[in-house]
């Protein structure tokens, strides 16, 4: 969950290791919940739940078709006069090295309605996000843009209400490379990654770079760019970002571990209820 344009979908794409989501600069592209179930497999492929059609995620044409089909299904699920839908799309993704977990991409939280947008859009998105993150079995990825002031974000209050102790929340700070270019004080960023700036708690804090100057770069190129950045970053050298908090690989392992920890806790609780 995150504000619109905070980099939420980019984080999920790097976790999935493919550009599977509809794209558009400055536009609201995620208009319905998209559930992605990840699993290990020999080939990078995707398919919609209940469909026999398989998309090769190493093929540019298949990826384009997949994004087009996701967008078509989202648009067809939106009611007349509305901007978003709460009808979930379910997608299965397999590939080498994928950590098994279930991710849900949600529409970004907006601050204002644009011309022609339904007046209930902001409220609809908030209610949709609340519905998903209030689920006691869910893990919340709270996505924040490092280049924006904490006061300009509304997602922290939403997450704090859903998970006040932070036991289900992982905080993800995006665009730290941009924040460094904008001369953010390392001490300020360090406070953020220690949980001292936002009105919320989290069980872990991470800093990632999930984009480059070229929007058409591959996921491998994005991951290589992130590694190069952290290898030479002033934030890292001055101790604002610790090695264990940096990078999508550390985040991916933490999300997978938290997911399965939650699964085991849920199964244990259900087993206890049956025994009682």
N, C-alpha and C positions, 0 to 999 in steps of 0.2 A: 504494500500500500504506500502511496506517495502522492505528492502534488503533481499536477500535470507538468511534463517536461523536466521532472527531477531525474530522469534516467532510469525509471523503473523497468520499462520494457527492455532496455538495453542490457540491464543486469540479468534479466531472465534469459535473454537470447545467449549471453555468454555462458550461463549455466547449462543451457540446452545444447550449446555449441552449434547453433545454426540460426540464420536470419529467418525465422518462421513467422514472425508477426507482421501485419500490415504496417507500412511505413508512410510517413508524410511530415515534412518539416512544418512545425507551428500549428499542426492540426490535431484534433482529438481523434486518434486512430483506434484506441481500445474502447469499444462501445458496449461490450458485454463481457462477462467473466469467461476467461479461456483457461480451462483446466488441462494441464500437461502432465502426463504420467511418464516419468523417465525410468528406463531400465537398461541394463547392460546387454549388448548384442554385437554380432560381428559386423553389421552394416548400419550406416546412418540412415534410418528410415522413419517415416511418420505415417500415421493413418488416423482417420476420425473413428471414434468409438462407434461400432456397428456398421462400418463401411469396409468393403473389400479393396478399395483403392489404396495403393501404397505410393508414397512420394519418396524419391531418392533425394536425401538432403545434401548430397554432394553434387547434385545437378542444378545448375542455375535456372534452367527452365522448369524443373519440378518445384523448386523453391518458389518461383514466381507464381506457378499454378496454385501451390498451397496457400500462399498469402492471399491470392485472389479469391480462393474458395472460402478462407476464413472470413474475409471481408464480406463476401456475398452472404454467408450464413449469419453474420452479425447484423447486417442491414435488414435481412428478411425477418429477423426476430424482433426488430424495433417496431413498436406500435405507431400508428398514424399520429403525427404531431409531436412525437417524442424524439429525444436525442440518444438515449441509452436503453439497454434492455437488461433484465436480470436473468435471462435464459442462458444457462451455461453451455458453452461448447466444450466437448471432451476430445482430447487428442492424445494418442499414444506415441511416444518417441523412443526409439532404441538406438544404441550406438556404442562404439568402443569407449571405455573409460567413463561412461556416464554414471554418476552416483544415483542409485535408486531413490526416488522421492516423487512426491506429487506437488506441483506448483500451480498456482492460480494467478493469472494476470488480470488485474482489475482496472477499471477506468481511473485515470488520474483525477485527484480532487481539484476542482476549479474554484476560483475566488469570485468570478463574475460571469454573467451570461453575455454571450456575444449576440449581435443582431440575428434574428431568425431562429435563435435557440429557444426551446421550450423553457418557460419560466421555472419549471420544477426540476430542471436538470441537475443543478447543484445539490438539491436535497435528495434526489434520486441516487446520485453517486454516493453521497454520504451514507445513506441507508444501506446501499448495496455493500459498501466497504464494512460498515458495522456488522452486517449480517455474517460476513465471512470471518472477520477477525475476532468476533465475540464467541465463536465456536471454541470451546475449551480444549478441543483436540488439535486445533490449528497452531502452526508456527507463524508468527508475524514477521515478515521482512519489512522493516520500516526504512524506506528509502528517502534520503535527504541529499539535497544538492549542496555541496561544500561551498559553492560560490555565492550562495544566498544566505542572508542573515537568518538566524534562528527565529527572530521575531516575525519574519515573513512567511513562515511555514505554519500550516494548520494541522498537519498530520500528527504531530507529537501529542497534542491534546486528545485526539481520537484514539491513538494507541494507548495512551495512559489510562483512559477510561475503560478500554477493553481488557487491558492487562496491567493493572497498577503495580504489581510486584516485578514485572519484566521477565518472568520465568519462561514466557512463550515468545519473547521478542528478540530478534537479532537486528541491530542497527547497522545500516549500510550507508556510508558516506560516498557519494559519487562525485565525479568531476574534480577530484583533488588536484589534478594537474592544472586545471583552469584557476582554481583557488590560489595555487602557487604563482601562476602568471600574474594574478591580480594583487600579489604581494600580501596575502593574508599572513598575519603574524603566526609563527609556528606554535606559540603558546596558546593561542585561541583554538587552533585545530586540535592540539593535544587535550585541551579541556573538553572539546566535543567528544573525542574518542575515549575519554574517561567518564563520560556520562554526566558532565558538570554544567552543560549549557542548555539542553532541551528539557522541557518539563515532562520527562518520562524516564523509565528504567528499561534496561535491556540486559540479557544474560551474556551478550558478546557484542563487540563493536568492530567494524571493519571499514577500511578505506579501499576503494577500487577505482580503476580507470577503464571504462567499458566503451570508449569511442575514440575515434581519430578524426583528423581533419577531412578525411575522405569517407563519406557515408557509404561507399561501395566496398570498403575494405572487408576482407574475409574475417571470420572469427579468429583464425590462427594469427592473422596480422594484428588484430586488436589485442590478443593475448600477448603477442611478442612486444607490442608497443607498451603495454602495461608493465611488462617485466623491465624494459629499458628505462621507463620512467622511474620506477621504484629503485632501480640500481643506482641512479644518480640524483634522486630527489633530495632537495635541501630539507624537506620535512622529515625524511628518514634519517638523514645525517645528523640533524639537530634533536632527534629523539621524539619528535611530535607524533610519529607513526612508528610503532614497534613492528619488527619483521613478522610476528605472528598475526598482526592485524591487517597486513597489507596483501592485496591481491585476490583475484577471483578464485584461485585454487584453495586458499585457506577458507574463504567464504563458503565454497561449495562443500568442503568437508564438514564444516560446522553446521550447515543447513541439513545435510544428510544425517549427521549424527543426532541433531535435535529432532528431526523427523522420526527416526527410528526409536529414539528414546521415548518420544510421545506415543508411538505405536505400542511399544512394550508396556508402558504405564497403563494405557487404555485396556490392553488385553488382560493385564494383571488385575485391574479393577473389575472387569467383567467376570473374570474367573472367580474372584472373591465373592461377587454378588451371587453367582450360581451356587457356590459352596454353601453360602449362608442360607 
